[in-house]
């Protein structure tokens, strides 16, 4: 049975803006960057994060993949990205946009 990660106490950081050029976006960008998962290696990183989130921490999917990746039929027609924590050079999050499949040709024509 997979081990559930313990919830950590989270103290929300102050969000006050001190200077006109000090924006939340600049603060975010100073800590994180996004990368397109445009190689098989990066897609696998995204799938490992999905496994951790959807199979281990929030068991919405079965946690029985020995490779520790969460995959499905939508991966083949999706655009994946990963969120990287700059200081540790560690991928911490992922998002994917599932694109529509081309429609089947209309056989009635």
N, C-alpha and C positions, 0 to 999 in steps of 0.2 A: 504494500500500500504506500503511495507517495506521501512524503512528509510535507505537511502544511507549514508554510512560513508564518511565524508569529507576526501579528500586526504590531507595527512600531508606533510609538507616540509621535505625533507630528505637531510641531509648533509652527504656525503660519508666520512667514517672514513679514516684516513691515513692508507696505507697498507705497509708502509716501515717496513722492518724487521731489528730490531736493533741488535740481537745476532744470532749466528749460530743456537742455539737451540730454537729460537723464531720463530715458523712457523705460517702461516695462519691457518693451521689445529689445532695447539695448542691453538691459540687465539679463534677459533670457538668452540673448545671443552671446553674451560673455561667458555663459556657463554651458550652453548646449549648441549643437549643430545638427543639421539633418543631412542625411546622405541617401541618394536613391539606391535602392537595393536592385542594382542593375547587373549583378553578376550572380552566378549560382551560389557563391560563398556568402554574399550579403543576403540573398533570399533565405538561405539556411539560418543565418543569424536572426532574421525576422521570425522565422518559423520556430526557432528555439525560444524566443521571447514569448510568442503566442502560446507555446506549450506550457511555459512557466505560469503564465497568467490564466489561461483557460483550462488547463488540465491539473495544475498543482495548486495554485493559490485560490482559484475560484473554479472548482471542478465542474465545469459545464460540459467538458468533453472527457473521454476516457484517457487515463494516464497510463497507457500500456505500450507506448511506442518506445522501443529500446534505444532509438537514436535521440529521443527527447525533442522531437519536432512535432508541431501540429500542422497538418496539411489537410487540404480538402479539394474538392473539384473546382473551386473558384481560383485557385492559385495560378492556373495556366493562363487565365485571362484577367490578371490583376496587375496593378502597378504597386510595388511595395516601396516603403521608405523606412529608415531607421533613425531614431533619435539617439545622439551620442553625447555623453557627458564629457566635456572637453578635458577637465583636469585628470580624469582617470582613463580617458580614451576607451570608454566602455559604452556599449550599446545598452540603453535603458528602456527604450520604448519602440514601438512600431505602429505603422498604420498602412492600410492598403486600400486602394480604390479598385473595386471590382468593375471591370468594363463589360458592357453587353456583348454577347456573342453575336456574330453576324447571323442574320435571319436565314433560315433555310429557304432555298429557292422555292418559289410558289409553283407547285407541280400542276396546278390547274391551267396554266398558260400554254 
